């Protein structure tokens, strides 16, 4: 009996979950979670075309200052993020920047601010299929440094502000008890989100490049949130992180980023 080899079976065909083939996506891909956010991001691209929308994965491909860029939604959590990254890599994607939302864990971070992840605490199960538990989840250094540089420039002398540091990637939104959140605060983590560590792990195993920037939706340390109400600072933060990520891609591409 021969056991299936998914790596072999998924190469060179229409990808099962994202519904695309080679040529549909650029080497640079932005990864929001929410499919509806792809529509917002596509507005920043020239000649953006809807390529596919299958399950939670909605994709546009267009151009930013002449550089071909795609945006694909991952859905919520590490499992669907890993699937999206794997299948995008199968059809030519090489650089991934997650554009997310998060909850801040420190006093100095306000709703609407940006947080760039330098590394992620793997409080999730997906990475265990790729690496041992004690293997770190680290963002690509060059892309992360580029995101910080551009974000500092865009946020200079005004609100919102940009922060960077270690993120907690959690598997359960509602399973985060007050005691758990306090533990993360005491560890000095900057924020909580649900996808970064899986993205970094997949990128490492496949020799790709991954980074994460998030707009702050809430501050758990100060118990500040907009649940049940429209979160305008978050909406503005999503627009800002989109501008930062696209400009980072452009500048790194111009400087000869190795793909």
Secondary structure, DSSP 8 states (H G I E B T S, - for coil): -----HHHHTTTS--TTT---TTSS-SEEEEESSHHHHHHHHTTSEEEEEEEEETTEEEEEEEETTEEEEEE---SSHHHHHHHHHHHHHTT--EEEEEEEEEE-STT--TT-EEEEEEEEEESSGGGGTS-TTS-EE--HHHHHHHHHHHHHHTTTSSS-EEEEEEEEES-STT--HHHHHHHHHTT--EEESSHHHHHHHHHHHT-EEEEEEEEEEETTTTB--TTS--HHHHHHHHHHHHHHHHHHHHHHHTT---
